[in-house]
């Protein structure tokens, strides 16, 4: 039996955390050096039985620290290592790309991937001649949107400078690039970092219902504010009731019909009726009969089916085919 949580060493806590993650996250070991692997392996081999309450305390402590400070990861590499041990690779790639900032090989490529409003907010405080140089280096469609977002008189002055612009010396262009890199891109990366509560909401969305409820309940006891923020940011199956009729019909065409019936077995009456009302009378009757013939079903199977539908919905939203909103906000959010 291991010592109490507060008496455990860092190696023992790491060993328990890795055991809780399971073999699917074995790739995290690749990022340890030989001494770390040896120390954690020794701790792991001598753990004995670890009570579920201890595992829960460890995970909740991790979540609480991350939710309240967001400062447990000191570098880009450490952040990626941590996320690789928790999330699927595609989610890690998306998060790290957001932290990295706009994509592109050159500064002008990167600027082309910054929203016109964000870029305009920065450029409106620059000299018109500098803005003119920058806008001649980005794609015409993006430059047009930026000009449309700037104050009218300022835009006209920039246009006039662009019309009368002479070749720009390489030294001046390099100085502008350096300024953009230091003053704009670095600030953009800091301000666009993903909030730690959003990250934890994504992690919680991947828990099964029992684990999700257990951790949220425990977190509420230690940090109610963070628990409420995470809960508000999570997208759950019941949030599908906020879909408009077109969104429901698009989702119905995309989901597996057997999984639909199983998922709706555990749905609220309101959500069931939303789906039934967006089907033909005949299709709704067939689905109801199929659900009735299932009899009692395991909660675990319902959770899997509902999770699958949520993932399909998120994929559709990512492609712009439907719009999703979370349960804790009035504004619509596209995932």
N, C-alpha and C positions, 0 to 999 in steps of 0.2 A: 504494500500500500504506500502510495506517495505521500509526501508531507502536505500540509495545508497549502493552499494557493499562495498565500503571502510568504511562505517559507521556501517555495520552489526557486531553483536557480533559473537563469535565462535559458540554459540548454534544455532543462526539463520542460519549461513552457513551450519552447520551440518544438521539442519532440512530440508533445501532446498535440500541438496545433497541426503538425504535419501528419500525425496519425489520424486526426479527425478529418483532414482533407482527403485522405485515401490515396490509392495507387494512381488514380487518374491525374494527380498533380505531381507525379514523381519527377517531372522535368525541372521542378524548382531546385532539386539537389544539384543540378548542373551548375548552379550559380554560387555554390558554397566552395570555399577552398578546402584543402585536405584536412586542415586542423579543425575547421568547423564541422565537417562531416564526421570526423572521429569523435568529437565532443558530443555532438547531438546523437550519434549512433549509440555511444556508450550510455547516455542518459535514457534513450529509448529502450535499450535492452534490459535496463534495470527498473523500469517504471512499475511493473506489476499491474494490478488493477487500478484503473483511474475512474473514479465515480463520475457519473454523468453531470452532477452538479458542479464538479471541478472543471470539466470541459466547458460547460456553459458559462461559468464565471470567467474563464480565460477568454472565450470568444466575445462575451459581452464587454469585458475590459478593453479588448482590442477595438471593438466597435465604438465604445464610448470615447476612447482617446481620439480615434480618428474623426468622429463626428464633432467633437468639441474643439479640437485644435487644428486638425488637418496637417499637423506638423511632424508626424512620425516618420515621414519619408523625406530624406534630406537631399535627394538628387533625382535627376531624370532616370538614371539607371536603377536606383533603389525602388523608385515608384513602379517601374516596369517589372522588376523582379517580384514585388509584392502582388501586383495585379495578376501576373502569370500564375501565381499559386491559388488564385481565387476564381478568376473569370475565364471564360472561353477565349481563345486567341483572337477571334474577330472583334470581340468587345474590347479587349486590351488594345488592339491596333487602333480602334476608333478613338479611345480615350487618349492614348499617347499622341495620336495625330493632332487632336485638339490642343493638347498641351504644347506640342511642338510649334503650333501656329500655322499660318497659311502655307500651303504646299507650293513648290516651285523651285527650279534650279537657280534662277537669278532673282535679284530684288524685284525686278519688274514683273516676273512671273508671279511672285508672291503677292505683290500689290494687286494683281489681276484677280486674286482669290479673296481679297478683302471686300466686304460689302461696301457699296457706294456711299451709304450714309456714314459708316465708320470712317472711311477715307476722307469724305467731305468734311466731317467734323474736325479732323486734324488739319486738313489743308486750308481751311478758312482762316486760320491764324498765321499762315505763311505769306511770304511776299508773292504777289501775282506772277512775277517772273519765275520764281521757283516752282509754283504750281503749274505754270505753262510748260516748263521743262519736263516735269513729272508726267503730265497728261499726254505729252507727245511720245512717251516711252511705253505707255500701256495700250491695250487694244482699244480701237475706236469705239466699240459699243460700251465698254466700261467707262471710258473717258466721257462719253455722252451722258451716262447716268450720273457720274460724279458732278459734272457741270450743272445738271438739272437739280442736284441736291444742294448746290452752293447758293448763297445770296445772289440775286440777279445782277446787281451792279458789279459785284466781285467777279462773277462768271464772265460778264461782258469784257471786263478788263483783262481777264486771263485769255479769253478768245482773241482779243486784239494783240496780246503779246505773242500768242501762238502763230498768228497770221504774219507777224513781222519778225519772227525769230530767225536769228542767224545760227550757223553751226555752233554747237556748244563745245567748249574746250573739254578735253578728257579730264583734266584736273577738277574742273567744276562739277562735272558729272559724278566723279568718284566721291567728291565731298558731299554731294546730295545723297548718294547711296549710303555713305557712312552715317549721315544724319538720320536717314530713314531707319537704318538698322538699329542705331543706338536709341533714338528718341521715340520712334513709332513702333517698330516691331517688338522691341523688348517690353514696352508698356502694354502692347496688345496681348502678348503672351501671358503677362501677369494678370491682366483684367479678364482674359477669356478662360482662365483655368476653371475646370469644372468644380463646382462646389462639392465638398466632401459628403454632404447629405444626399446630393443627387447620385453620387457614386454608390453610397450605401443603399439607397433605394433600389438601384439596379441589382445589387447583390441580393437584397431581400426579395426582389421579384423572382429570383431563381431558387429560393428556398421552397420546400413543400410547405403546405399550410400549417402543419403541426410545428415545424421548426421555426417558421416565420412568427407564429403566435408566441412561441416560447421566448424567442429572443426579444421581440418587441415588448412583451410583458416584463421581462427582466430589465431591459433597458429603461423602461418607464420608471422603474423603481430607483434607478441611479441617475437618470438624466431625462426627465419627462419632456423637456423642450426639444431635445434632439430626436426623441422617439416620435413626437408629434410631427416634426418636420419630415422625417423619413416616411412616416405613414402618409402624409399629404402628397409626397412626391411619387409614391409608388403607383404603378398602373396595375390594377387587378382585374380579374375576370368580370366582376360586377360593373366595372367602369364601361364595359361595352354597351350598357344601356344608354350611354350618352351619344352613341352613333346616330346619325341621321338615317332615314330610310334607305337612301342610296348607299350609304356605308354598310348597313346591315346586309343589303342584297349583294354587294360586292364581296363581303366576307363569306356569305353563304355559298357563293360560287367557288370560293377558294378552299374551304375546309372539307375535310373528310366527313362524309355523312354519318358513319358509325361513331366517330369521335364527337360529332355535334350532339347526337342523342345522349351520349354518356356525359358530356359536359353539362348539358341542360338539366340532367337529373339532379345536379347539385346547385342549380341556379335559383334565384328568387322568382316568384310568380311574375313580377314585373318584367324581368329580363326574358323569361320564357315567352311571355305574350308578345314582346317586341319582335322576337324572331318568328313566332308563328304568324304574326300579322303581316310580315313581309314575305311570306311564302304563299303559293297558291293554296286554295282550300284543300285540294287533294294531297299536295305534298305535306301540308301541316298535319293532316289526318294520319298519313303514313308514318310520319315522324313520331306523333303521339302514340300510335299503336306500337311502334318499335320500342319506345321508351317504357311503355307499360309492360311489354313482354320481357324486358330485361330483369324485372324483379329487383330485389335488393342488390345494390352494387357497393363495392368497397370504396371508401372515401379516397384511398390512395389512387385508385383508377380514375376517379372523377377529377382529382387534382391534376393528374397527368394530362387528361383530355382538355381540361380548362387551360392549363399552361400552354399546351400545343396551340389552342385557338388564339391565345393572347400573342404568341410568337408570330402566328400567321398575320394577325391584325397589325402588329408592329412592322412586319415586312411590307405589308400593303401601304401603311402610312409612310414608310421610308421612301417608297416609290411614288408617293403623292396620290395614291388611288383613294385613300380614305383619310379622315382626320380623327385623331384620338385626343381625348382630354383626360387628365387624372381625376381621381375622386376628390382631391383636396383643393382644387382651384377652379375658378370660374372660366379662366382663359383657356382657349383651346391650344394644345401643345402637339406639334407634329414630332413624332419620334423618328 
